[in-house]
Amino acid sequence: ERLLAENKYLHEELEQKYRFSGIVGSSQIMADVFEMASSVAISNASVLVTGESGTGKELIARSVHYNSPRKDKPFIVLNCAVFSEGVIESELFGHEKGAFSGAISTKKGRFELADQGTLFIDEVGEMSPSAQVKLLRVIQEHEFERVGGTRTIKTDVRLVAATNKDLAAEVQAGNFREDLYYRLNVVHLTMPPLRDRREDIEPLVRHFLDKYNA
């Protein structure tokens, strides 16, 4: 029993060492990511998270939020790849009743829901030029109007955006606004793929064994 208890304790110690709000990793490259994420979490700076699909971009975004002074406020997610160009603005800013066909009631957008908290915009590279312009305005002015509305709504939101695209290259190609890119890319976090941090395989195996054994 003593050995089992000691083994359990050591496993828990290892998990805490290898984890930052749900992210498992003991490699130096992940330690650098955790250190930067911890440092930026206490500020209100916008964060751009880049990396391949499946590298944990939303996990690090959540870590930034839950280690920030906004941790008791909402963490709201918008995935730009899920919605069509005509819907994305309504999802971001909300809409008034009758603003368009199908708008049978007033709806709050993600900016309104995330007030005082964090808005995570995933796949921001998929955002249409029109939505990019309106997003830039909200970042600059801290206010917006719902689609079909005239009332100006103030917002206090911390932005974390993510993409698996090379946004700098998208800017050069004319597909993404340069001014918006620099507004989002105040702090840049790069999530490395597992093939670049193979020493994390053992703690990941340990984590999943413990999880599913339980």
matplotlib code that plots the C-alpha trace (Angstrom):
import matplotlib.pyplot as plt

x = [0.0, 2.8, 4.5, 1.3, 0.6, 4.2, 3.8, 0.6, 2.2, 5.1, 2.8, 0.8, 4.1, 5.1, 1.7, 2.0, 5.5, 4.5, 1.2, 0.1, -3.7, -4.3, -1.3, 1.2, 4.8, 8.3, 10.4, 12.4, 10.4, 7.2, 8.7, 9.5, 5.9, 4.6, 6.9, 5.8, 2.1, 2.4, 4.1, 1.5, -1.5, -1.3, -1.5, -4.3, -2.1, -3.6, -2.1, -1.7, -1.2, 0.1, 0.8, -0.4, -3.9, -3.9, -1.0, -3.1, -3.8, -7.1, -5.6, -2.9, -5.6, -7.6, -4.5, -3.8, -7.3, -7.5, -4.1, -5.2, -7.1, -10.1, -10.2, -13.6, -15.2, -16.3, -14.0, -15.9, -14.9, -15.5, -14.2, -14.2, -13.9, -17.3, -19.4, -20.0, -19.0, -22.5, -22.9, -19.5, -20.4, -23.6, -21.7, -19.1, -21.4, -24.9, -28.0, -31.2, -34.6, -35.5, -32.0, -32.1, -34.2, -34.3, -33.4, -36.6, -35.2, -32.3, -29.1, -26.0, -22.7, -19.4, -18.0, -21.0, -20.9, -17.2, -17.3, -14.8, -13.4, -11.5, -12.6, -10.8, -11.1, -9.9, -8.9, -8.8, -7.1, -10.4, -12.1, -13.6, -12.2, -15.4, -15.3, -11.6, -12.4, -15.1, -12.9, -10.1, -12.6, -13.7, -10.0, -9.3, -12.5, -13.7, -17.2, -19.5, -23.1, -25.1, -26.0, -29.1, -28.7, -27.8, -27.0, -23.3, -22.2, -19.0, -16.9, -13.9, -12.5, -9.1, -8.4, -6.6, -6.6, -5.2, -4.4, -2.6, -1.8, 1.2, -0.5, 2.5, 2.5, -1.3, -0.7, 1.9, -0.6, -3.2, -5.5, -5.2, -5.1, -1.7, -3.0, -5.2, -2.3, -0.2, -3.1, -3.5, 0.2, 1.2, 2.4, 3.1, 3.0, 4.0, 2.7, 5.2, 4.1, 4.9, 7.6, 9.6, 9.3, 9.6, 10.7, 7.0, 5.8, 6.6, 4.7, 1.8, 1.7, 1.7, -1.0, -3.4, -2.6, -3.5, -6.6, -8.1, -7.0, -9.0]
y = [0.0, 2.4, 1.7, 2.1, 5.4, 6.6, 5.6, 7.5, 10.5, 10.4, 10.1, 13.2, 15.1, 14.1, 15.2, 18.6, 19.0, 18.1, 20.0, 23.6, 23.7, 20.4, 20.4, 17.6, 18.3, 18.1, 19.1, 22.3, 23.6, 23.2, 24.7, 27.8, 27.9, 27.5, 30.2, 32.7, 31.8, 32.3, 35.7, 37.0, 35.6, 38.4, 41.1, 42.1, 41.8, 40.1, 36.7, 34.9, 31.1, 29.3, 25.6, 22.6, 21.1, 19.0, 20.7, 22.2, 25.8, 26.0, 24.3, 27.0, 29.7, 28.3, 28.2, 31.9, 32.7, 30.6, 31.9, 35.5, 38.0, 37.3, 33.6, 34.0, 35.6, 33.9, 32.1, 32.2, 30.4, 31.2, 28.9, 30.8, 27.7, 26.4, 29.4, 30.8, 34.4, 35.6, 34.2, 35.1, 38.7, 37.8, 35.2, 37.9, 40.9, 39.4, 40.6, 42.4, 40.8, 41.1, 42.0, 39.4, 36.4, 33.9, 36.5, 35.8, 37.2, 39.3, 37.4, 38.4, 37.8, 36.4, 39.8, 40.6, 37.2, 37.5, 40.9, 41.1, 37.8, 36.2, 35.7, 32.9, 33.2, 29.9, 29.6, 33.4, 33.1, 31.9, 35.2, 37.2, 40.6, 42.3, 40.6, 41.5, 45.2, 45.0, 43.0, 45.6, 48.3, 46.6, 46.1, 49.7, 51.3, 48.7, 49.0, 47.6, 47.4, 44.3, 43.4, 45.4, 47.5, 51.1, 51.0, 51.1, 48.4, 48.8, 45.8, 44.8, 41.6, 40.0, 38.5, 35.2, 34.2, 30.9, 29.7, 26.8, 29.2, 31.4, 34.7, 36.7, 35.0, 35.6, 39.3, 39.3, 37.5, 40.1, 37.6, 39.1, 42.7, 43.8, 46.2, 43.4, 41.0, 43.3, 44.0, 40.2, 39.4, 41.3, 38.1, 35.1, 31.6, 28.7, 25.2, 22.6, 19.2, 16.1, 15.0, 18.0, 17.1, 13.3, 13.4, 14.2, 10.8, 9.2, 11.7, 11.6, 7.8, 8.0, 10.7, 8.6, 5.4, 7.0, 8.7, 5.6, 3.3, 5.5]
z = [0.0, 0.8, -2.5, -4.4, -2.6, -3.3, -6.9, -7.2, -5.6, -8.0, -11.0, -9.8, -9.4, -12.9, -14.3, -12.6, -14.0, -17.5, -17.6, -18.1, -17.8, -19.5, -21.9, -21.3, -22.2, -20.6, -23.5, -23.6, -26.6, -24.6, -21.5, -23.6, -24.8, -21.2, -20.0, -22.6, -22.2, -18.4, -18.9, -21.4, -19.4, -16.8, -19.5, -21.9, -25.0, -28.0, -28.7, -32.1, -31.8, -34.8, -35.5, -37.4, -36.8, -33.6, -31.9, -29.1, -30.1, -28.4, -25.2, -25.0, -25.6, -22.7, -20.6, -21.3, -20.2, -17.1, -15.9, -16.4, -14.2, -16.5, -15.5, -13.7, -16.8, -20.0, -22.5, -25.8, -28.9, -32.6, -35.3, -38.6, -40.7, -39.5, -40.7, -44.1, -45.0, -44.6, -41.1, -39.5, -38.8, -37.1, -35.0, -34.0, -33.4, -33.1, -34.9, -34.4, -35.0, -38.7, -39.7, -42.4, -43.5, -40.6, -37.9, -35.9, -32.7, -31.4, -30.9, -29.0, -30.8, -29.4, -28.6, -26.4, -24.7, -24.1, -22.4, -19.5, -20.6, -23.6, -27.1, -28.9, -32.7, -34.3, -37.9, -38.2, -41.6, -43.0, -42.1, -45.1, -46.0, -44.8, -41.4, -41.1, -41.5, -38.8, -36.5, -36.8, -36.0, -32.8, -31.7, -32.3, -31.0, -28.4, -29.7, -32.4, -33.6, -34.1, -37.7, -38.6, -35.4, -34.8, -31.0, -30.3, -27.8, -25.8, -25.2, -23.1, -24.6, -24.6, -28.0, -28.7, -32.4, -33.9, -37.4, -39.1, -42.0, -42.5, -41.9, -42.9, -46.3, -46.5, -45.9, -48.7, -51.0, -50.2, -48.5, -45.0, -43.8, -42.7, -40.0, -38.5, -38.6, -36.5, -34.1, -33.5, -33.5, -30.4, -28.8, -31.0, -29.6, -31.9, -31.0, -32.1, -33.6, -31.6, -34.1, -32.9, -29.2, -29.1, -25.5, -24.7, -25.8, -22.5, -20.3, -22.8, -22.6, -18.8, -18.9, -21.1, -19.2, -15.9, -17.4, -18.9, -16.0, -13.7]

ax = plt.figure().add_subplot(projection="3d")
ax.plot(x, y, z, "-o")
ax.set_aspect("equal")
plt.show()
